């Protein structure tokens, strides 16, 4: 999914579920607004934390792509039908200077 399209859907309140599969430290340092955090290595065990049905779109991202690739495959194998990447992942989001959200526990 294109970053600008995702940002527009976030602003309009129509965003798909967005899952940040990076580490807690990376997530706490800033993430896509509204993204939930589930590290890629625990995604299958924590898939019940993804809201909505398995038919609804889910956007996954990491910093550059490899972890999101594992996450997308895992979610598809778990029965999620519409799993998408955030184009450019978090590094692309930052390059475009799109807004990020710190975790509540971040300073």
Rosetta blueprint (number, residue, H / E / L):
1 X L
2 X L
3 X H
4 X H
5 X H
6 X H
7 X H
8 X H
9 X H
10 X H
11 X H
12 X H
13 X L
14 X L
15 X L
16 X L
17 X E
18 X E
19 X E
20 X E
21 X L
22 X L
23 X L
24 X H
25 X H
26 X H
27 X H
28 X H
29 X L
30 X L
31 X E
32 X E
33 X L
34 X L
35 X L
36 X E
37 X E
38 X L
39 X L
40 X H
41 X H
42 X H
43 X L
44 X L
45 X L
46 X L
47 X H
48 X H
49 X H
50 X L
51 X L
52 X L
53 X L
54 X L
55 X L
56 X L
57 X L
58 X E
59 X E
60 X E
61 X E
62 X L
63 X L
64 X L
65 X L
66 X H
67 X H
68 X H
69 X H
70 X H
71 X H
72 X H
73 X H
74 X H
75 X H
76 X H
77 X H
78 X L
79 X L
80 X L
81 X L
82 X L
83 X E
84 X E
85 X E
86 X L
87 X L
88 X L
89 X H
90 X H
91 X H
92 X H
93 X H
94 X H
95 X H
96 X L
97 X L
98 X L
99 X L
100 X E
101 X E
102 X L
103 X L
104 X L
105 X L
106 X L
107 X L
